[in-house]
Each structure stands twice: as C-alpha cells, then as structure tokens.
C-alpha cells in the first residue's frame, strides 16, 4: 500500500470549469497535492500515456478526447492513496458512481468521465513520472 497516487482532471471537466471544485473535493478528502500542472497532451503523448489500451476498440476515441483540450495533472499523497482515491472518484461510468463521488458530480458520460485515477501503486508511480520530473514533486 503506497502513499501516492496520480490523477488527471480530463478535458471535459477543465472545459466545464470544474478544476476548483474537484481540487476542493480532493483536499477535503485528506489528500495533499505534491505536484500539480495544467497542460495539453498532443495526440502522440496521449497515445503514449494510454498505450496499455492500444488494442481496445475505444483507444482512438480516448486519445482524441484526451488531446482535445487542457488537462490538470497531479500527484497526491495520503495513506492508502490509490484505493482511497478510487473510492473518491467513483465508478468509471458516472451512472454507476456513488452519490458524492467526483464522477457522479462532474462527469458527463462513460467516455467523458471528468477524472483519471491510477489503479495501482505501480501505475501511480509510472503515470506520475510521465508528467513530473523528480524536481517537480514535493
């Protein structure tokens, strides 16, 4: 069980003005932000980030969506970070997400689901390092 996870506020939530409200939910749940930046993924970088899904039918649509606008990337710290954050964001499909979760509150659909959260300690480290150098993590 690690104490860091990675998250990314997706283009839909950024475009809809939900950055502040989402960061407030994250802070309110006891997470400490140890790295934070707004950026925009190129199609190439989005494809690289989501390469694990390359053989899946939704890959092209996912890459197109993730490179369609700005995102906010962050590394978060808290005991049991990955599991607790997955609970906070809710089910991938917002229709199945619990009340009060980030996806229930801010997601538009299964494909436009507002936020990404790492699914394991290993992926949290890989994903965080994709966006942040060691000098950018506090």
C-alpha contacts under 8 A as a table, 3 or more apart, distances in Angstrom:
res1	aa1	res2	aa2	distance
1	X	79	X	7.93
1	X	80	X	5.68
1	X	81	X	7.90
1	X	121	X	7.01
2	X	5	X	7.92
2	X	79	X	6.90
2	X	80	X	5.86
2	X	81	X	6.43
2	X	82	X	7.31
2	X	121	X	5.83
3	X	77	X	5.45
3	X	78	X	5.03
3	X	79	X	4.65
3	X	80	X	5.49
3	X	81	X	4.98
3	X	82	X	7.59
4	X	75	X	6.77
4	X	76	X	5.47
4	X	77	X	4.43
4	X	78	X	6.31
4	X	79	X	7.72
4	X	80	X	7.84
4	X	81	X	5.32
4	X	82	X	6.88
4	X	121	X	7.39
4	X	124	X	6.99
4	X	125	X	7.80
5	X	75	X	5.76
5	X	76	X	5.30
5	X	77	X	6.55
5	X	81	X	5.61
5	X	82	X	5.27
5	X	85	X	7.66
5	X	117	X	7.39
5	X	118	X	6.16
5	X	121	X	6.86
5	X	124	X	4.80
5	X	125	X	7.24
5	X	128	X	7.58
6	X	73	X	7.59
6	X	74	X	5.88
6	X	75	X	4.56
6	X	76	X	6.14
6	X	117	X	5.96
6	X	118	X	5.54
6	X	124	X	5.06
6	X	125	X	7.52
6	X	127	X	6.38
6	X	128	X	5.48
7	X	73	X	5.90
7	X	74	X	5.32
7	X	75	X	6.34
7	X	76	X	7.49
7	X	115	X	6.98
7	X	116	X	5.27
7	X	117	X	4.63
7	X	118	X	6.57
8	X	71	X	6.52
8	X	72	X	5.43
8	X	73	X	4.33
8	X	74	X	6.20
8	X	115	X	5.63
8	X	116	X	5.01
8	X	117	X	6.85
9	X	13	X	6.43
9	X	14	X	6.70
9	X	19	X	7.19
9	X	71	X	5.52
9	X	72	X	4.96
9	X	73	X	6.45
9	X	114	X	5.98
9	X	115	X	4.50
9	X	116	X	6.48
10	X	13	X	5.66
10	X	14	X	6.31
10	X	66	X	6.83
10	X	70	X	7.46
10	X	71	X	5.09
10	X	72	X	6.98
10	X	112	X	7.86
10	X	113	X	7.62
10	X	114	X	5.10
10	X	115	X	5.23
10	X	116	X	7.08
11	X	14	X	5.05
11	X	15	X	5.92
11	X	65	X	7.40
11	X	66	X	6.42
11	X	67	X	7.94
11	X	68	X	6.71
11	X	69	X	4.98
11	X	70	X	5.39
11	X	71	X	5.30
11	X	114	X	7.34
12	X	15	X	5.22
12	X	16	X	6.12
12	X	69	X	7.90
12	X	107	X	7.86
12	X	108	X	7.87
12	X	112	X	6.20
12	X	113	X	7.67
12	X	114	X	5.91
13	X	16	X	5.04
13	X	17	X	6.33
13	X	18	X	5.29
13	X	19	X	6.80
13	X	106	X	6.73
13	X	107	X	7.18
13	X	114	X	4.88
13	X	115	X	7.53
14	X	17	X	5.30
14	X	18	X	5.83
14	X	19	X	5.78
14	X	69	X	7.99
14	X	70	X	6.63
14	X	71	X	6.41
14	X	72	X	7.60
15	X	18	X	7.72
15	X	69	X	7.49
15	X	70	X	7.72
17	X	20	X	7.59
18	X	21	X	5.33
18	X	22	X	6.01
18	X	106	X	7.29
19	X	22	X	5.29
19	X	23	X	6.11
19	X	72	X	7.80
20	X	23	X	5.16
20	X	24	X	6.05
21	X	24	X	5.01
21	X	25	X	6.33
22	X	25	X	5.10
22	X	26	X	6.28
22	X	102	X	6.84
23	X	26	X	4.96
23	X	27	X	6.12
24	X	27	X	5.14
24	X	28	X	5.89
25	X	28	X	4.96
25	X	29	X	6.18
25	X	102	X	7.58
26	X	29	X	5.26
26	X	30	X	6.89
26	X	31	X	5.84
26	X	88	X	7.90
27	X	30	X	5.33
27	X	31	X	5.18
27	X	32	X	6.50
27	X	33	X	7.85
28	X	31	X	7.36
29	X	88	X	7.73
30	X	78	X	6.86
31	X	76	X	5.91
31	X	77	X	5.49
31	X	78	X	5.23
31	X	81	X	7.84
32	X	76	X	5.52
32	X	77	X	5.02
32	X	78	X	6.57
33	X	36	X	6.93
33	X	74	X	6.81
33	X	75	X	6.06
33	X	76	X	4.68
33	X	77	X	6.38
34	X	74	X	7.38
34	X	75	X	5.56
34	X	76	X	5.72
34	X	77	X	6.68
34	X	137	X	5.55
34	X	138	X	4.83
35	X	73	X	7.95
35	X	74	X	5.24
35	X	75	X	5.04
35	X	76	X	7.26
35	X	132	X	7.37
35	X	136	X	6.15
35	X	137	X	4.99
35	X	138	X	6.43
36	X	72	X	7.10
36	X	73	X	5.74
36	X	74	X	4.38
36	X	75	X	6.73
37	X	72	X	5.61
37	X	73	X	5.47
37	X	74	X	6.60
38	X	70	X	6.72
38	X	71	X	5.68
38	X	72	X	4.30
38	X	73	X	6.33
39	X	70	X	5.53
39	X	71	X	5.58
39	X	72	X	6.36
39	X	73	X	7.66
40	X	67	X	6.61
40	X	69	X	6.08
40	X	70	X	4.42
40	X	71	X	5.82
41	X	44	X	7.78
41	X	45	X	5.67
41	X	46	X	5.63
41	X	66	X	6.86
41	X	67	X	4.96
41	X	69	X	7.76
41	X	70	X	7.33
41	X	71	X	7.64
42	X	45	X	5.14
42	X	46	X	6.07
42	X	67	X	5.42
43	X	46	X	5.15
43	X	47	X	6.05
43	X	63	X	6.25
43	X	64	X	6.62
43	X	66	X	7.86
43	X	67	X	5.38
44	X	47	X	5.11
44	X	48	X	6.21
45	X	48	X	4.92
45	X	49	X	6.11
46	X	49	X	5.10
46	X	50	X	6.18
46	X	63	X	5.37
46	X	66	X	6.18
46	X	67	X	6.17
47	X	50	X	5.25
47	X	51	X	5.65
47	X	54	X	7.88
47	X	63	X	5.56
48	X	51	X	5.03
49	X	52	X	7.88
49	X	127	X	7.62
49	X	130	X	7.61
50	X	53	X	5.70
50	X	54	X	7.02
50	X	59	X	7.67
50	X	63	X	7.36
51	X	54	X	5.00
52	X	55	X	7.91
53	X	56	X	5.36
53	X	59	X	5.85
54	X	59	X	5.51
55	X	59	X	7.10
56	X	59	X	5.59
57	X	60	X	7.44
58	X	61	X	5.41
58	X	62	X	6.02
59	X	62	X	5.05
59	X	63	X	6.16
60	X	63	X	5.22
60	X	64	X	6.14
61	X	64	X	5.09
61	X	65	X	6.07
62	X	65	X	5.14
62	X	66	X	6.03
62	X	111	X	7.43
63	X	66	X	5.17
63	X	67	X	6.17
64	X	67	X	5.37
64	X	68	X	6.14
65	X	68	X	5.06
65	X	69	X	7.81
66	X	69	X	6.97
66	X	71	X	7.94
67	X	70	X	7.67
73	X	131	X	7.17
74	X	128	X	7.49
75	X	128	X	6.11
75	X	137	X	7.68
76	X	81	X	7.39
77	X	81	X	6.22
78	X	81	X	4.94
80	X	83	X	5.89
80	X	84	X	6.02
81	X	84	X	5.28
81	X	85	X	5.83
82	X	85	X	5.26
82	X	86	X	6.17
82	X	117	X	7.65
82	X	118	X	6.44
82	X	119	X	6.53
82	X	120	X	6.20
82	X	121	X	6.48
82	X	124	X	7.59
83	X	86	X	5.19
83	X	87	X	6.43
83	X	119	X	7.82
84	X	87	X	5.20
84	X	88	X	6.32
85	X	88	X	4.88
85	X	89	X	6.23
85	X	117	X	6.92
86	X	89	X	5.34
86	X	90	X	6.18
86	X	117	X	6.31
86	X	118	X	7.72
86	X	119	X	7.41
87	X	90	X	5.34
87	X	101	X	7.52
88	X	101	X	5.31
88	X	102	X	6.43
89	X	101	X	5.14
89	X	102	X	4.60
89	X	103	X	5.57
89	X	115	X	7.28
89	X	117	X	7.48
90	X	94	X	7.33
90	X	97	X	4.81
90	X	98	X	6.11
90	X	101	X	5.23
90	X	102	X	6.50
90	X	103	X	5.74
90	X	104	X	7.04
91	X	94	X	6.08
91	X	96	X	5.87
91	X	97	X	4.49
91	X	98	X	7.42
91	X	103	X	7.16
92	X	96	X	7.74
92	X	97	X	7.29
92	X	103	X	7.42
92	X	110	X	6.28
92	X	113	X	6.69
93	X	96	X	5.54
93	X	97	X	6.53
93	X	103	X	7.80
93	X	109	X	6.55
93	X	110	X	4.45
93	X	111	X	7.99
93	X	113	X	7.02
94	X	97	X	4.81
94	X	103	X	5.24
94	X	104	X	4.99
94	X	107	X	6.09
94	X	108	X	7.41
94	X	109	X	6.24
94	X	110	X	6.39
94	X	113	X	6.73
95	X	104	X	7.05
95	X	109	X	7.70
97	X	101	X	6.71
97	X	103	X	6.55
97	X	104	X	5.43
98	X	101	X	5.84
98	X	104	X	6.53
99	X	104	X	6.03
99	X	105	X	7.66
100	X	104	X	6.36
100	X	105	X	6.35
101	X	104	X	5.24
101	X	105	X	6.24
102	X	105	X	5.19
102	X	106	X	5.87
102	X	107	X	7.43
102	X	114	X	7.74
102	X	115	X	7.72
103	X	106	X	5.23
103	X	107	X	4.68
103	X	113	X	6.03
103	X	114	X	6.22
103	X	115	X	7.11
104	X	107	X	6.16
106	X	113	X	7.53
106	X	114	X	6.10
107	X	110	X	7.86
107	X	112	X	6.16
107	X	113	X	4.24
107	X	114	X	4.72
107	X	115	X	7.85
108	X	111	X	7.96
108	X	112	X	5.45
108	X	113	X	5.89
108	X	114	X	7.35
109	X	112	X	4.94
109	X	113	X	5.55
110	X	113	X	5.53
118	X	121	X	7.52
118	X	123	X	5.95
118	X	124	X	5.10
118	X	127	X	7.52
119	X	123	X	6.55
119	X	124	X	7.24
120	X	123	X	5.21
120	X	124	X	6.06
121	X	124	X	5.01
121	X	125	X	6.41
122	X	125	X	5.37
122	X	126	X	6.40
123	X	126	X	4.94
123	X	127	X	5.80
124	X	127	X	5.23
124	X	128	X	5.87
125	X	128	X	5.23
125	X	129	X	6.11
126	X	129	X	5.26
126	X	130	X	6.26
127	X	130	X	5.00
127	X	131	X	6.89
128	X	131	X	5.58
128	X	132	X	5.95
129	X	132	X	5.03
129	X	133	X	6.13
129	X	134	X	7.75
130	X	133	X	8.00
132	X	135	X	7.80
132	X	136	X	5.70
132	X	137	X	6.81
133	X	136	X	5.34
133	X	137	X	6.94
134	X	137	X	5.46
135	X	138	X	7.71
